[in-house]
Amino acid sequence: MNRSPLQITENQLTSSGKGEMHHFELFPGIECSHTQFFSKEIALEHEPLANVLEINHCRKGSIGWDMRDGMSVYLGPGDLDIHTMDCCAVSAMSLPLGYYEGITIAIDIERLERERIPFLSEAGIDMHALLRKLCPDRKPLALPASEEISHIFDPWYHVTDRLRVFHYKLKVLELILFLEELVPVKEKRLGRYYSGQADLIKEIHQLITDDLQQRYTIEELSRKYLVNTTTLKSVFKAVYGQPIGAYMKEYRIRRGMTLLRDTDKSIAEVALQVGYESQGNFTEAFKTLVHLSPSEYRSKHQNEKTTDRGIL
């Protein structure tokens, strides 16, 4: 009986949030899933399939895996991860931003050997050799967003239902051709980190977002958590998708947006609560991100609420 690596049962996956997985079998031995999750963490267990190649493309949000040997890999929008399914047989998946959308493709190398796809035979592609090239040490290969990856994956998310499976079949063959010509040693790679480093960065994130009126420098955080500044900056960017300064600026403004919508606090009070001593500095930063002043943003959402109440 042929196994289905991507069809996960409820007892294999545990999440405190919600999500959707739409599964498609494309060829004998090749299947894919379109996945959306709204959660902070997902625990997953499946059979350790050393000869099944799993490919993950992140469209939105971020996702990280704590894999075998204590390694962690994090993807942001446009990034690509390739690993064998023994790496992640018992894995904790983290969604640092609270949401994730992406495509997962599973390629069963042994089944493809038994049930050859004519296209791959004609192209002379040896899938066992491809697996050894991509994952020679049985560790994940993670590639940052690029035009080539975007060209392959962007259309996956916009195809009509009527042609979806046929479109996916064409694109997965295009993906295999891309991987066949890929030279991993020449490619820029995303960093792989020990899971303890990622856990430390999450602890730092908790500290700097709990009280936005308190600001920390990189050096202060480095001393407090006994981590060098280079590691702190690189792992934070890997986990949360932005340098720590840019991330916190956006986090403060988005928190300010929530307060402007949901409370009656003055703009000066909101500015102070999210860490700006000057209302003017808050307004300038707010307009840069939102393209409206705080007062314009509040007025816009108050008008929308009034309209909604009128409809009801």
DADAKA-V721420 format. One record per pair of residues at least 24 apart in sequence whose C-alpha atoms are under 8 Angstrom apart, sorted by the first residue. I is the first residue (numbers start at 1). J is the second residue. If there is no record, write none. Layout:
# DADAKA-V721420
I | J
I | J
This chain:
# DADAKA-V721420
5 | 46
5 | 52
5 | 106
6 | 31
6 | 32
6 | 33
6 | 106
8 | 46
12 | 44
12 | 45
12 | 46
13 | 42
13 | 43
13 | 44
13 | 45
14 | 42
14 | 43
14 | 44
15 | 39
15 | 41
15 | 42
15 | 43
16 | 40
16 | 41
16 | 42
24 | 165
26 | 165
26 | 168
26 | 169
27 | 117
27 | 169
28 | 111
28 | 112
28 | 115
29 | 106
29 | 107
29 | 108
29 | 109
29 | 111
29 | 112
29 | 115
30 | 105
30 | 106
30 | 107
30 | 108
30 | 112
31 | 105
31 | 106
31 | 107
32 | 103
32 | 104
32 | 105
32 | 106
33 | 103
33 | 104
33 | 105
34 | 101
34 | 102
34 | 103
34 | 104
35 | 100
35 | 101
35 | 102
35 | 103
35 | 104
36 | 99
36 | 100
36 | 101
36 | 102
37 | 99
37 | 100
37 | 101
38 | 98
38 | 99
38 | 100
39 | 95
39 | 98
39 | 99
40 | 94
40 | 95
40 | 96
40 | 97
40 | 98
40 | 99
41 | 92
41 | 93
41 | 94
41 | 95
42 | 92
42 | 93
42 | 94
42 | 95
43 | 90
43 | 91
43 | 92
43 | 93
44 | 89
44 | 90
44 | 91
44 | 92
44 | 93
45 | 88
45 | 89
45 | 90
45 | 91
46 | 89
46 | 90
47 | 85
47 | 86
47 | 89
48 | 85
48 | 86
48 | 87
48 | 88
48 | 89
49 | 84
49 | 85
49 | 86
49 | 89
50 | 84
50 | 85
50 | 86
50 | 87
51 | 84
51 | 85
51 | 108
51 | 109
51 | 110
52 | 84
52 | 85
52 | 106
52 | 107
52 | 108
52 | 109
52 | 110
53 | 82
53 | 83
53 | 84
53 | 85
53 | 106
53 | 107
53 | 108
53 | 109
53 | 131
54 | 82
54 | 83
54 | 84
54 | 85
54 | 104
54 | 105
54 | 106
54 | 107
55 | 80
55 | 81
55 | 82
55 | 83
55 | 104
55 | 105
55 | 106
56 | 80
56 | 81
56 | 82
56 | 102
56 | 103
56 | 104
56 | 105
57 | 81
57 | 102
57 | 103
57 | 104
57 | 153
58 | 100
58 | 101
58 | 102
58 | 103
59 | 100
59 | 101
59 | 102
59 | 103
60 | 99
60 | 100
60 | 101
60 | 102
61 | 95
61 | 97
61 | 98
61 | 99
61 | 100
61 | 101
62 | 95
62 | 96
62 | 97
62 | 99
62 | 100
62 | 239
62 | 240
62 | 241
63 | 93
63 | 94
63 | 95
63 | 96
63 | 100
64 | 93
64 | 94
64 | 95
64 | 96
64 | 239
65 | 91
65 | 92
65 | 93
65 | 94
66 | 91
66 | 92
66 | 93
66 | 195
67 | 91
67 | 92
70 | 194
70 | 195
70 | 196
71 | 192
71 | 193
71 | 194
71 | 195
72 | 192
72 | 193
72 | 194
72 | 195
72 | 198
73 | 140
73 | 142
73 | 190
73 | 191
73 | 192
73 | 193
74 | 192
74 | 238
74 | 239
75 | 142
75 | 238
75 | 239
76 | 238
76 | 241
77 | 145
78 | 144
78 | 145
78 | 146
78 | 149
78 | 150
79 | 142
79 | 143
79 | 144
79 | 145
79 | 146
79 | 149
80 | 142
80 | 143
80 | 144
80 | 145
80 | 149
81 | 140
81 | 141
81 | 142
81 | 143
82 | 134
82 | 135
82 | 140
82 | 141
82 | 142
83 | 135
83 | 138
83 | 139
83 | 140
83 | 141
84 | 135
84 | 138
84 | 139
84 | 140
87 | 138
87 | 139
87 | 140
96 | 239
96 | 240
97 | 240
125 | 180
130 | 179
130 | 180
133 | 184
134 | 184
141 | 189
142 | 189
142 | 190
142 | 191
143 | 187
143 | 188
143 | 189
143 | 190
144 | 188
144 | 189
144 | 190
190 | 238
191 | 238
193 | 235
197 | 235
198 | 235
198 | 236
198 | 239
200 | 225
201 | 232
201 | 235
201 | 236
201 | 239
209 | 248
212 | 252
212 | 273
212 | 274
212 | 275
213 | 272
213 | 273
213 | 274
213 | 275
213 | 276
214 | 275
215 | 275
250 | 289
253 | 285
253 | 286
253 | 289
257 | 294
257 | 297
260 | 294
260 | 297
260 | 298
261 | 298
261 | 301
261 | 302
267 | 294
267 | 295
